[in-house]
């Protein structure tokens, strides 16, 4: 059995985090986002995998290589134009033979559930789509089925016929390529795989298999935090770096070789500290925090439930909670990130010109690469700061602040 992973998108809804980094390489739980899916497929017995890449594909290929370091055999296909999911899968015609598993690269799910889907497909070889029950189906492609067989998928209906939605995992045969060739453009000008599936369901059996357990589709930055929280919950303690006497590590903490945890640091797992990190002295790192390579967390700093990327410095007297901070940022002394509204309502974020609800009671800042703040800068809940921005000393940052801006 082979797998096709769809990972060609630009991840525009995840910006500014993806302004410089391709989405598959965003870090969650100490690994690039896509690595967790590659490993889950491997553990389910699927070692031959094909990555469909696109934007900044060279960086993805450079990281994953031929897959040997992860115990898999990786090959690559490139989607030159982003013309929809049916077009993406169609690129694999002639490059992948026999029956295969197809997975959206945006999906995070329990590895056990993925393994169950694959095992069932290996037994009966009947095409299937994975479906998951959600409380807000009107935001997704909703599945209509009879006796476990697909009738149709309805995109974002006002009155959903069920709470089951397209889970982004499929078992397919070579026949799918014939249906893809007959798929027309949607009103938004793309070739949608949901249209292909509807065509298939009218002619042959497409099973609807429920995805059990945790599942999420990571489309927005705050959903990356949720994925990190889930995957960090599977972390196992592994301390290989230097931990000075007087530092406290509680629970599932990973300290990679080459990292330094100084005396007085108090770390509550799950926490992942990458190589080259310099932690402390006298700081507090709380659960579900992921620190990228070369991150500095200094004295009198508290970090909670956050992703801080490669080369960023949070050096002294800072608070960062429920936040994602990009690469090579520097927070001045006393910079604080607020993560809770006074009215205790869910935090909203401006994304692609729209004010969107996140469903999160606590959410701090979403910060792009190369941002600098002065001493005592203040950042409000749900603030988005794009790459290259400077927030001056004592300044108040709020809303969405565009690239290379100056806030004083």
N, C-alpha and C positions, 0 to 999 in steps of 0.2 A: 504494500500500500504506500502511495506517495501523498504528499500534501502540497497544496498551493496556498501560499500566504499572500494576501493582498495588502501591500504596504507602499503603494506608489503616491498616495495623496500628499498634498502640501501641508495639511494640518492648519489651514488658515484660521479656524476657530480657536486654535490653541495659541495664537500669537498674543503677546510678543515672545513666548517661549520658543516658538519655531521660526523666528525670524532668521536665525543663523544655524539652527540645529534641525536636521530632519526628524520628524516625529518618531520614527522607530528607535532613535537613539536617545530620546528623553529618558532620564534616569528615574526609576521607581524601585524602592527596596534594594538599592545598591547595584542594580543592573540596568542596562538599556531596556527600555519598555518591551521591545520585540524579543529580547532574549528569553524572557519568561515564557512566551508562547512557543518559541522554538524548543525549549526544554520540556514543556508540557507535552508537546507532540512526540518528542523523543521518548519520554517516559511512558507514553501510550503505545509505543512500538513502531512509530512512524519516523524512520531515520532518514529517508530520502525526501528532502524538502526543497521546494522551489520558491524563492522570494521574488515577487513581482514588485519592482522598485521603480521610482520615477525621480521626484525632486531630490537633488543632492545625492543621487544614487551612489556616487563614488565613495562617499563617506560611509554609507551603509555597507558596501562591499569591502571597504578597507577594514571595518571593525569585524565583520562576521567571517570574512575570508571563505575558505571552502568548508567551514563548519567542523573540521576535525577536532578543534579544541573543545567543542561542545558535544562531541560524540555523534555528530550527524554528517550527512552528505548534502551540502548546499549547492544549488545551482541558481542562476539568476535570469530573469526576463525583465525587459524594460518597457514600460508603457510610455510611449513618446508623447501622446496627447491624453489628457485626462478627460475621457469621453463617457464616463459612467462605469458602473460595476460590471455590466454585461460585456462591454468592450474590454475591460481589464481581464476578465476570465477568458475571453476569446483570444487574447494574446497567447495563451498557453496551448492553443490548438497546434498539434504536431510536435510540441515540446514535452508533453506529459502524456504517457500512455496508460491504458487501462482505467479502472475505477480509481477515483482519488478523493481525498478530503480537501475541501476549500474552506479557508477561515479568513474572515476580515481581520486585518492587523490591528483594528481598533478595539477588539474584544478582549476583556479580561474575565476569566471564569475559573471555577475550581478545576484543577487538573483531573480530579477524579471523575467529574461530570464529562469532560472532554473524552477521557478514556472510555467511558461507558458508551458514548455515541459512536466512537470508532469501532469498538468491539461489536456492537449491534450491526453496523454496516458491513463489517467483515463477514458476519454470519449470513445475512440475507441478501446483500448486494442490491437492495432496493434503494433508489435515490431518496434522500431525505433532506429536510431542513430542520435545524435546531430551533426550538421556540421557547421563549421564557415568559413567565407571567409577571407583569409589572402593574403598579397602581395607577399609572398615567399613560395608558396605551395610545391615546390620541396624538402623542408626540412621535409615534413610530409607525412602521409598516405593520398593520394588525393582521393576524392570521385567522382566516375563516376555514374551518375544517369539519369534516363529517367522518366519524369513526376512525379518527387518527389519520385521515388522508386529506391532503391539501385541496381546498376548493379554489381559494384565491387569497392574495395579499392585497390589502387596501391601504394605500399610503395616507397616513395622518387623518383618519376619518373623524368627523365631528361627533358621530354616534357609533363608537366601536362595537362590533359584534361580539368581541371577546376581549380578554385582557392578555391574550397571548400575542407576542410580537416576534418579528424576525430576529433570531438570535445571532445571525452572522456566521453560522457553521453549517456546512452542507456536505452531503455525500453524493458524488456525481459520477456518471458514466460518460463515455465518449459521445453518447447521443446528445449531450447538452450543447455541443458545439454547433450541431445542426439547428437547434432552436435559437441559439445566439445569432446565427447568421440571418435568421428570419425576424429578429427583434428590431422594431423600428425605434426612431428617436422619440423620447418623451417630450411633453410640452416645454420642458426646460432645456431641450436640445441634447440630452444625453441618452445613452443606451442603458436602460435600467435592468438589473438582473431580476428584480421583482416582476417585471413584464415577462421576462423569459420563463420564470417559474410558473406564472399564471398560464402561459401557453403550454408548458409541459403538463401542468395539472389537468388541463382540458383534454389531453391525449393519453396520459399514462398515470400510473400511481406515483405520487410523491408523498412519502410518509412525513408526518409531523411528529418529531420526537422532542419531548420536554427536556429542557436543560435544568437539572436540579442543582440547588445550592446557589452560591454567590455568582452573580453575572453583572457585568457593566460594560457600557459602550462609552469609551473615553473620547469625547468630542470637545470638551471645554476644560480649561485649566483646573477648575475646582474638582472636576471628575478625576483628574490625575491624582489629586490628593486622596480621593476615596480609593483609587486603585492601590496607591502606596500603603494606605492603612490596611487594606486586605492582604496584600502580599507580605507586608512586614509582619503580619500575624503568623506567618509560616517560618520566620527567621529562626535559626538555631545558633546558639552561642559559639563563637569562634574568635578567640583572642590571639593574634599573632604579632601585633605591634607592641610597642613599649608602653607599659602602664606603670607610672611612678607610684611609690609607696604613698599612701594617703588618698589615692583616688578610689572611688567606689563605683563598681559596675554591678548593677542589679538586673537579673533576668537575662533575656536573650539579646546579647550585645555582640556585634561583630566589630572587631578592630583589625583592619588589614595590616599586613606587614608594611613597615615603613611609616606607620602612623604613630603619633606620640600623644598620650593622655597624661597631663601633668597633675601633680598633687593637688588635692582639694576639689577636683572635678567630681561631680555626682551625676551618674548616668543611669537612667531607668529605661530598660529595654521594653519593646524592641527598638533598637537603634543600630544603624549601620554607619560605620566610620571608615571611609576609604583610605587608601594609601596616601601618604604625604600630608595627612591632616595634622594640625597642631591644636590640641584641645586643652584649655585651661591656662593658668591655674584658676581654681575657685570659680567654676561655672556650673550651670545646671542644664542638662540635656534631658528632655522628657520624651515619653514614648512616641513611636512612629515618626522619628526624625531620621532623615537620610542625608548624610553629608558626603559630598562628592570629593574627588581627588584634590588634595592641596587646600582644602578649606581650613580657615583659621577661625576658631571660636575662642575668644579671650576671656579675660578676667571680668567677673560680675556680669556675665552674659547668661540669659535664659533663652533656650530654644525649645519650642514645643510643636510636635506634629507638623513638621515642615520638611520641604525638600530644598536643600541649598546646594547649588551646582558648583562645578569645578572652579577652583581658584578664587572663590569669593571669601572676603574677610568680614567677619562680624567680631571686631576686636575688643571692645570694652564698653561695659555699661549699656548693653542693648537688650531689648526684648523683641523676639520674633516668634509669633504664634500662628499656626494654621496658614502658612504662607508657602509660596514657591518663589525662590530667588535664583536668577540665572547665573551665568558664568562671569567671573572676574568683576563682581560688584564689590563695593567697599562702603560699609556703613560707618559714619562718623560716630564718635563717642556720644552716648546718650540718645542715639536714634531709637525710637520706639515705634513698634507696629501695633496698632489697635486691631483687635479681632472680634469685638462684640459690640453690637449696637446697644444704646441706652434703653431702647424700647424692647429689647430682647427678641426682635423679629428676625427672620432669615435675611442674610446679607444679600444685596443685589450688586451686580457687576455690569459695567458697560462693555459689551463685546460686539464688534462689527457694527457699531453705531446704535445698538439697541440696549436698553436696560433690561437685564435678564435676572430672574430669580435663580438662586443657586440651591435653595433648599437647605443651606447650611446655616446653622445658628452662629457658628464661629468661622470666620474667614478673614485673613489678614490681607497681605499684599501679593499681587502677581507681578513680578519684576523681571524685565528682560535683562539682557547681558550688558555689562559695562556701565551700570548705573552707580552714581556716587551720591552720598548724602553727607551733609555737614553735621556738626555737633548739634544735638538736641532737636534734630528734625523729627516731625510727627507725621505718621502715615495712618490715614483713616481706614476702617474696615472696607474690604472690597475694592481697594484702589488698584488700578492697573497702571504701571509705569513702564513705558516702552524703552527700548535699548538706547544707551548713550545719554540718558537724561541726568541732569544734575539737580539735586534738591538742596538748597542752601541751608545754612545753619539757622535753626529755629523755625524753619519754614514748615508749612502745613500742606501735605499732599493729599489730594482727594480726587475721586472720579477716574477718568482715563486721561493720562498725560502722554502725549505723542512722542515719537522718536526724537532724540537729541534736543529735548526741551530744557529750559532753565526755570526752576521754580524758586522764587525768593520772597 
